[in-house]
Amino acid sequence: MNLFDVYSNEEIEIIKGRGIYIYDKYNQKYFDFYGGHAVISIGHSHPIYVNNLKKQIKKISFYSNSIKIPEQEKLASLLLDISGYYDYKVFLCNSGAEANENALKIASFHNNKKKIIAFKKSFHGRTSGAISITDNNKIITKFNLQHKVKFIDYKNLDFLEEELKKQDICAVISEGIQGIGGIIDPGMFVFNKIDFLCRKYNTIFIVDEIQSGYGRTGLFFAHQNYGIKPDIITIAKGMGNGFPIGGVIISPKFKPFNGMLGTTFGGNYLACSSGISVLEIIKKECLISNAKKMGEIFINSLKEIDEIKEIRGKGLMLGVNFNFKVKKLINFLIKKEKIFVGSSLDQNIIRLLPPLTIKEKHIKNFIIRLKKALYFLKNDK
Ligand SMILES: Cc1ncc(COP(=O)(O)O)c(C=O)c1O
């Protein structure tokens, strides 16, 4: 094997994707209820998306940011329009981690401070700054520990206030809904308290919507369920439906200067074409309201199952908490029932992040297969 072996992945060779389905080299069809870590927003190989990318690559695929790329302006305008952040600005980059790195830099350029507050069970990416604000000792190296970071429990916001009072905090960052941590929604009270405290102590509030954004929770951003307006929002995953693209949405209080941020690939023609196609399809096919509606159907259907202790999350970002460790179940679902689902750091949770194009019939079919899997595992002693 020539690849540096860092992933524990399935021995399944996927060669094709269509809508909510993916197909292996034997033409075996699988349901994709994971969307490749929440990346597939408009469904696999959506025909309009494919056509637009084809047309774009025939014209030009890349030039650097040394020239104006009008497609960037179009993408930014569609994004601010659909999200309601009309007076904010957009910086385009290539991934979620890079979006978070840039968000932290924007905050630090603004107030010239360096300490960051993140939350327990957070995940924000694997580059130096992003991993330093990720609460997982297993993947952090000594090199990453140079950053000044404090992790706080969502349940201990008094401690947050104690820290903010010291006036040396550059920014507070939270996921819209924690994904890898096990679908943990901070909720109305917590988000409003963080927002209030950041304003009170004049600290930057960043919300990482990399997994929870792009319509997945039934509103464009998960935090919009709670009526707050952070200073900076980071995005990636669903933004390009698989084409690598990320972005930072930035409040007008931050002033850009020449050379402040930059990237070679960020905002290239193909990335913009994918980003524009995704937003146009989300709008045309009403995928945000579909996510809300399908999420409700999903939650109600899952409630019928006795082995489920709790259903977490919103819309099509769901965490199903079983009364047992789910490793075997996930394996069974993939191997026997031909359904991809996700895991998390919580061993009892299955993460569901299907494409936003999902229909009721797919959910009903999922429930039948899940019940079959549970029955089989229960009786297979
Ligand atoms: C909430 C969140 N932030 C950041 C990232 C990092 O994104 P990327 O892998 O594109 O760097 C992820 C990836 O899983 C994520 O879930």
PDBQT file of the ligand as one rigid body, heavy atoms in Angstrom, charges set to zero:
ROOT
HETATM    1  C1  LIG A 401     -17.849  21.308  12.563  1.00  0.00    +0.000 C 
HETATM    2  C2  LIG A 401     -16.656  21.071  11.692  1.00  0.00    +0.000 A 
HETATM    3  N1  LIG A 401     -15.739  22.046  11.577  1.00  0.00    +0.000 NA
HETATM    4  C3  LIG A 401     -14.653  21.888  10.793  1.00  0.00    +0.000 A 
HETATM    5  C4  LIG A 401     -14.437  20.724  10.089  1.00  0.00    +0.000 A 
HETATM    6  C5  LIG A 401     -13.212  20.581   9.244  1.00  0.00    +0.000 C 
HETATM    7  O1  LIG A 401     -13.541  20.607   7.899  1.00  0.00    +0.000 OA
HETATM    8  P1  LIG A 401     -12.502  20.059   6.808  1.00  0.00    +0.000 P 
HETATM    9  O2  LIG A 401     -12.393  18.594   6.993  1.00  0.00    +0.000 OA
HETATM   10  O3  LIG A 401     -13.129  20.455   5.495  1.00  0.00    +0.000 OA
HETATM   11  O4  LIG A 401     -11.222  20.764   7.051  1.00  0.00    +0.000 OA
HETATM   12  C6  LIG A 401     -15.364  19.672  10.200  1.00  0.00    +0.000 A 
HETATM   13  C7  LIG A 401     -15.150  18.407   9.486  1.00  0.00    +0.000 C 
HETATM   14  O5  LIG A 401     -15.682  17.368   9.804  1.00  0.00    +0.000 OA
HETATM   15  C8  LIG A 401     -16.507  19.858  11.018  1.00  0.00    +0.000 A 
HETATM   16  O6  LIG A 401     -17.423  18.895  11.172  1.00  0.00    +0.000 OA
ENDROOT
TORSDOF 0
